[in-house]
Amino acid sequence: PVTVLRGLPNRLVQIKTVARDGYSALQVTFGQRDADKLTRPEAGHFAGAGVDPGPVLVELRVDDVDGYEVGQEITVDSLAGEARVDVTAVSKGKGFAGVMKRHGFSGGGASHGSMFHRAPGSIGASSYPSRVIKGMRGPGRMGGDRVTVRNLRVLQVDAKQHLLIVNGAVPGAPGGLLMVRKAVAAKLQRAPVAEAPKKKKRK
């Protein structure tokens, strides 16, 4: 199973350095946005950089900003030599969910008349400590969180159509905004399991 991601060229709007800003980062945008829909600070920011405005501004932390220039384009070709990537996005919002859907509780018996099917059950003692312990898992809002899926294998990079094909699923709804970067930690490989030699049966 694969997921096809469309990575439009990212235009470099601003370069932040440790000497001036206290950290090093690249501020990028992509796509097109109508100039009359920009606020004055946004319009001035893009005009000062001489870059066409985009719908969003994203800041990417990097260790070294040498070799980058304002107006430069970063394409999916930068991931052509990578074996694995990390994909970050906001997960699908599922609204208010119960404990079975949200935390995987088993629930009560499914027999008729039990009146206890999908409830969480007892969550606090009466005499001591006479309260519910902090951090107790319960029903509540589910989804809509920033999620990172790590070590997705890169299967193909199509530079002409700006496509990146990865093995597996990515967070978020179709058409959502994703951040793809080089894998931070390589996937741990299992050590091969060797079979012990079989003992010969004595006759």
PyMOL commands that set and color helices and strands:
alter all, ss='L'
color gray80, all
select helices_A, chain A and resi 18-21+35-37+40-49+76-79+99-103
alter helices_A, ss='H'
color red, helices_A
select strands_A, chain A and resi 2-6+10-16+25-29+58-61+73-74+84-90+95-97+140-142+146-158+163-167+179-182
alter strands_A, ss='S'
color yellow, strands_A
deselect
rebuild
show_as cartoon
